[in-house]
Amino acid sequence: MSAAPRQPSSSELFLTARSRSTGSSAPVRRRIVFHHPAWLSVIASLALCALGLYTMNLTSGVEVAGIGVYAKKQFALLVVALMAGAIVMIPHYRLLGRLIPVMIVGVLGALVLLLIPFVPESIVTPRNGARRWINLVVLDFQPSELAKVVYVLAIAYYLRYRKNHRSLQGLIPPAVITFIPMGLVLVEPDLGTALLFLPALFAMLIAAGAKLKHLAAVVVVAMVVSPAMYPLLQPHQQARINAVIKQMAGNTAATGDNINYQGLKAQTLIGAGGVTGLGGTKSRAVVHYNRLPEDHNDMIFSVVINRFGLFGGLLVMGLYLLWLLGATLTAATCKDPFGRLLVVGLSAMVAAQVIVNMGMNLGVLPITGMTLPFVSYGGASLVVAFLMTGLIVNVAMRRPALLTRQSFEFDDDE
């Protein structure tokens, strides 16, 4: 005698009913897909890295016939960065929410360690008066880079189910969360990285439905009080700001003792590139004899334009726009509030960093030691950039269940 067929549970009946309403015969469940817009970000990341490796090799000097030392090291770091990006794609991004308290403690502990004066220089080695790196023997770890990712995770997790941020008072908690890591990074001192937290915060607040009139009021107040913060900056930070002002006033003397030296050298390389750029051999010689400080790192964008001209600069901008397009489409198609805010925050971080780096190469912003993501030399910067890309792919490949409610839908009177 055959057994009676098993009766479906109430949850199975509900899922089947939902699937029938969409014209599908399969129960509704979370889906993992491999055709998603985040591949645009991956393609742009790899193209920018390839361009960075080639351009970095031009800075190795006229005596080097083969591959320069910076390009070799960067290629090895690229392998590590790709593995890091692949690893963060494996677990569901929601699982990272449970680890956020541990990550916050670890990152804040590392930032505080940098500021302890009696820590041996073999562990924390000051460079140019800044304490930003922890020596891990095989590489130098920059906690402020990892802090950018952990911060975005924390704010996204905090805002995911809330709506109190739609009031002025509700903006205070995310501001406090922001100012803690921002203040520690600023004391290192690292003004450029510290300022990246604010665009990410505003982008996530806007995506979470914060009222624009409240955010506009905050911006106005910040603009009014910002001049009062000038005396609190380090002397070299004030000098960088003064350098841009002097440059705009016509001070173009590129002498070794001039604070404008680095910026003016970068602009010289940019001007020499013209529209189509110089040949490889000539560009290598011009870069070598121009003696631009940090030409393989912070100022590599000027080397790109010197080699490939205006078209090369536009190509770099286009690749970053492609990266942002993939991230933006991912955020637009993600209905999960945590995933959407995560992608928006990471995108804002990268966009702000690109704007700052290009601005200081072009002489319209103060030089802050900001790297160009994926292109500049640097292990921590490269690994974190691919961690961001990996997290965006993580969100893109995990589609929410069908008929999931859209995130952050508020009535105008709320």
C-alpha positions in Angstrom: 0.0 0.0 0.0 1.6 3.3 -1.1 2.2 6.0 1.4 0.0 9.1 1.3 1.7 12.0 -0.4 3.3 14.6 1.9 1.2 17.7 2.3 3.1 20.9 1.6 3.8 23.1 4.6 2.2 26.5 4.9 5.5 28.3 4.0 5.9 26.1 0.8 2.3 27.0 -0.2 3.0 30.7 0.4 6.2 30.6 -1.7 4.5 28.6 -4.5 1.6 31.1 -4.5 4.1 34.0 -4.8 5.9 32.2 -7.6 2.6 31.6 -9.5 1.8 35.3 -9.3 5.0 36.0 -11.2 4.4 33.3 -13.8 7.1 31.0 -12.5 6.5 27.3 -11.5 9.5 27.2 -9.1 9.3 28.3 -5.5 10.7 31.8 -4.7 14.2 31.7 -3.2 17.3 33.8 -3.1 19.2 33.4 -6.4 22.9 33.5 -7.2 23.5 34.9 -10.7 26.7 35.3 -12.7 25.4 37.8 -15.3 25.3 41.1 -13.5 26.5 44.7 -14.0 29.3 44.4 -11.4 31.4 42.7 -14.1 31.8 46.2 -15.6 33.5 47.2 -12.3 35.8 44.1 -12.5 36.7 44.9 -16.1 37.5 48.5 -15.3 39.6 47.5 -12.3 41.8 45.1 -14.3 42.2 47.7 -17.1 43.2 50.4 -14.7 45.7 48.0 -13.1 47.2 47.1 -16.4 47.6 50.8 -17.3 49.1 51.4 -13.8 51.7 48.7 -14.2 52.8 50.0 -17.6 52.9 53.6 -16.5 54.7 52.7 -13.2 57.4 51.1 -15.3 58.1 54.4 -17.0 59.1 55.9 -13.6 61.9 53.3 -13.1 64.5 55.5 -14.8 66.3 55.6 -18.2 68.9 53.0 -17.1 66.3 50.2 -16.6 65.8 48.3 -19.8 63.4 45.7 -18.6 60.6 45.8 -15.9 61.3 48.2 -13.1 61.2 47.2 -9.4 58.0 49.0 -8.6 56.2 47.3 -11.5 57.4 43.9 -10.3 56.3 44.5 -6.8 53.0 45.9 -7.8 52.3 42.8 -10.0 53.0 40.5 -7.0 50.7 42.7 -4.9 48.1 42.5 -7.6 48.0 38.7 -7.2 47.3 39.2 -3.5 44.7 41.8 -4.1 42.8 39.6 -6.6 42.8 36.8 -4.1 41.5 39.1 -1.4 38.7 40.3 -3.7 37.8 36.7 -4.6 37.6 35.7 -1.0 35.1 38.4 0.0 32.9 37.3 -2.8 32.3 33.8 -1.3 30.3 34.4 2.0 27.0 36.2 1.7 27.5 39.9 2.4 24.9 39.7 5.1 27.2 37.5 7.1 29.7 40.3 7.3 27.1 42.2 9.3 27.6 39.8 12.2 31.4 40.5 12.1 31.2 44.3 12.1 31.7 44.7 15.9 34.9 42.6 15.7 36.1 44.5 12.6 35.4 47.8 14.3 37.4 46.9 17.4 40.3 45.6 15.2 40.5 48.7 13.0 40.1 51.2 15.8 42.8 49.3 17.8 45.2 49.5 14.8 44.5 53.2 14.4 45.1 53.9 18.1 48.3 51.8 17.9 49.7 54.2 15.3 49.3 57.1 17.7 51.0 55.6 20.7 54.4 57.4 20.9 56.4 54.6 22.7 55.6 51.9 20.1 59.0 50.9 18.5 59.8 52.3 15.1 60.3 48.7 13.9 56.5 48.3 14.2 55.3 51.8 13.4 57.8 53.6 11.2 57.1 57.3 10.7 57.5 58.6 7.2 57.7 62.3 6.4 56.4 63.0 9.9 53.3 60.8 9.5 52.5 57.6 11.4 50.3 55.7 9.0 51.9 52.2 8.5 52.3 49.1 10.6 55.3 47.0 9.6 54.1 43.4 8.9 57.6 42.3 7.6 56.4 41.2 4.2 54.5 44.4 3.6 53.4 47.7 5.3 49.8 47.7 6.5 47.9 51.0 6.4 45.0 50.7 8.8 43.3 53.8 7.4 42.7 52.0 4.1 40.9 49.1 5.8 39.1 51.6 8.0 37.3 52.9 4.9 35.7 49.5 4.1 34.8 48.8 7.8 33.3 52.2 8.1 31.0 51.8 5.1 30.0 48.4 6.4 29.2 49.9 9.8 27.1 52.8 8.5 25.3 50.6 6.0 24.4 48.1 8.8 23.3 50.9 11.1 21.0 52.6 8.6 19.6 49.5 6.9 16.2 49.3 8.8 16.0 52.8 10.3 14.2 56.0 9.4 15.2 58.3 12.3 17.9 59.7 10.0 15.1 61.6 8.2 15.2 64.1 11.1 18.0 66.5 12.1 18.4 64.7 15.4 18.6 61.4 13.7 21.7 62.6 11.8 23.7 62.8 15.0 24.4 59.0 15.6 25.8 58.4 12.1 27.9 61.6 12.4 29.4 60.3 15.7 30.2 57.0 14.1 31.9 58.9 11.3 34.0 61.3 13.4 35.6 58.6 15.5 37.7 56.9 12.7 37.9 60.2 10.8 39.5 61.9 13.9 42.0 59.1 14.4 43.0 59.2 10.8 43.3 63.0 10.9 45.7 62.9 13.8 48.1 60.5 12.0 48.0 63.0 10.1 46.2 62.0 6.9 43.9 64.8 5.9 43.1 63.3 2.5 41.9 59.9 3.7 40.0 61.5 6.6 38.0 63.7 4.2 36.8 60.6 2.3 34.5 59.5 5.1 32.2 62.5 4.6 31.2 61.9 0.9 30.5 58.3 1.8 28.3 59.3 4.7 26.3 61.8 2.6 25.9 59.3 -0.2 24.6 56.6 2.1 22.3 59.0 3.9 20.8 60.2 0.6 20.3 56.6 -0.6 18.7 55.8 2.8 16.1 58.5 2.3 17.5 61.3 4.4 15.8 64.7 3.6 17.9 66.9 1.4 16.9 70.0 3.3 18.5 68.6 6.4 21.7 67.6 4.6 21.9 71.0 2.9 21.6 72.7 6.3 24.5 70.6 7.6 26.6 71.5 4.6 25.9 75.2 5.1 26.8 75.1 8.7 30.0 73.2 7.9 31.0 75.8 5.3 30.5 78.5 7.8 32.6 76.9 10.6 35.3 75.4 8.4 37.6 78.5 8.5 37.7 78.1 12.2 39.2 74.6 11.8 42.2 76.0 9.8 44.4 76.7 12.9 43.9 73.1 14.1 45.6 71.7 11.0 49.2 70.6 11.0 51.7 73.1 9.7 52.4 71.1 6.5 48.7 70.7 5.9 48.3 74.5 6.1 51.3 74.9 3.8 49.6 72.7 1.2 46.5 74.8 1.2 48.5 77.9 1.0 50.5 76.4 -1.9 47.3 76.0 -4.0 46.3 79.6 -3.2 49.7 80.9 -4.2 49.8 78.9 -7.4 46.4 80.3 -8.4 47.8 83.8 -7.6 50.6 83.2 -10.1 53.5 81.8 -8.0 55.0 79.3 -10.5 58.6 79.0 -9.3 59.3 75.3 -9.2 62.4 75.6 -6.9 63.3 72.8 -4.5 62.4 74.8 -1.4 59.0 75.8 -2.8 55.9 74.1 -1.4 54.5 74.2 -4.9 57.4 72.1 -6.3 55.6 68.8 -6.5 52.4 70.2 -8.0 54.3 72.3 -10.6 56.4 69.4 -11.6 53.3 67.3 -12.1 51.7 70.0 -14.2 54.9 70.2 -16.3 54.6 66.6 -17.2 50.9 67.0 -18.0 51.7 69.9 -20.3 54.5 68.1 -22.0 52.1 65.2 -22.9 49.9 67.5 -25.0 46.9 65.9 -26.7 48.3 62.5 -27.9 51.2 62.1 -25.5 54.9 61.3 -25.9 56.5 58.0 -27.1 57.5 55.5 -24.5 61.2 56.2 -24.6 60.8 59.9 -24.6 58.2 59.9 -21.9 60.5 57.7 -19.7 63.3 60.3 -20.1 61.1 63.3 -19.5 59.7 61.6 -16.3 63.2 60.7 -15.1 64.8 64.1 -15.6 61.8 66.0 -14.4 62.4 64.5 -10.9 58.8 64.5 -9.8 58.4 63.2 -6.2 56.1 60.2 -5.8 55.8 59.8 -9.6 54.9 56.1 -9.2 52.4 56.7 -6.4 50.4 59.8 -5.7 51.3 61.6 -8.9 51.1 58.8 -11.4 48.1 60.4 -13.1 50.5 63.1 -14.5 52.8 60.3 -15.8 49.8 58.7 -17.6 49.0 62.0 -19.3 52.6 62.6 -20.2 52.7 59.2 -21.9 49.2 59.1 -23.5 48.2 62.8 -23.5 44.8 64.2 -23.1 43.3 61.0 -24.6 45.0 59.0 -22.0 43.6 61.1 -19.2 40.1 60.8 -20.7 40.6 57.0 -21.0 41.4 56.8 -17.2 38.3 58.9 -16.4 36.2 56.7 -18.7 37.4 53.6 -16.9 36.5 55.0 -13.5 33.1 56.0 -14.9 32.7 52.4 -16.1 33.6 51.1 -12.6 31.0 53.5 -11.1 28.4 52.5 -13.7 28.7 48.8 -12.7 28.5 49.7 -9.0 25.5 52.1 -9.6 23.6 49.5 -11.6 24.3 47.0 -8.8 22.9 49.4 -6.2 19.9 50.2 -8.3 19.0 46.5 -8.7 19.6 45.5 -5.1 16.4 45.6 -3.0 18.2 44.6 0.3 18.9 47.8 2.2 22.2 46.7 3.7 23.5 45.6 0.3 22.4 48.8 -1.5 23.9 51.1 1.1 27.1 49.1 1.1 27.6 49.5 -2.7 26.6 53.2 -2.5 29.1 53.9 0.3 32.0 52.1 -1.4 31.3 53.8 -4.7 31.3 57.2 -3.0 34.7 56.4 -1.4 36.3 55.5 -4.7 34.7 58.5 -6.6 35.9 61.0 -4.0 39.4 59.5 -3.9 39.7 59.7 -7.7 38.5 63.3 -7.7 41.0 64.3 -5.0 43.9 62.6 -6.7 43.2 64.0 -10.1 42.6 67.4 -8.6 45.9 67.6 -6.9 47.7 66.4 -10.0 46.1 69.1 -12.0 46.8 71.7 -9.4 43.3 72.6 -8.3 43.4 70.8 -5.0 46.0 70.6 -2.2 48.4 67.7 -2.3 47.3 65.3 0.4 49.2 62.0 -0.3 46.1 60.4 -1.9 46.7 57.4 -4.2 44.8 56.8 -7.4 42.8 53.6 -6.9 44.1 50.6 -8.9 46.7 52.7 -10.7 49.1 54.0 -8.0 51.8 51.9 -6.4 50.9 50.6 -3.0 49.9 47.2 -1.5 47.3 48.4 1.1 45.6 50.7 -1.4 45.4 48.0 -4.1 44.2 45.3 -1.8 41.4 47.5 -0.4 40.4 48.6 -3.9 39.8 45.0 -4.9 38.1 44.3 -1.5 35.6 47.0 -2.5 35.2 45.6 -6.0 34.7 42.1 -4.5 32.1 43.3 -2.1 30.2 45.0 -5.0 30.3 41.7 -7.0 29.1 39.9 -3.8 26.0 42.1 -3.7 25.4 41.9 -7.4 25.5 38.1 -7.6 23.0 37.6 -4.8 19.6 38.7 -6.0 16.8 39.1 -3.5 13.7 37.0 -3.6 11.1 38.0 -6.1 8.4 40.5 -5.0 10.8 41.8 -2.3 9.7 45.2 -1.1 11.8 48.1 -2.3 14.2 49.6 0.3 13.8 53.0 1.9 10.4 53.9 0.6 9.0 56.8 2.7 6.0 59.0 2.4 6.8 62.7 2.0 5.3 63.5 5.4 7.4 60.9 7.3 
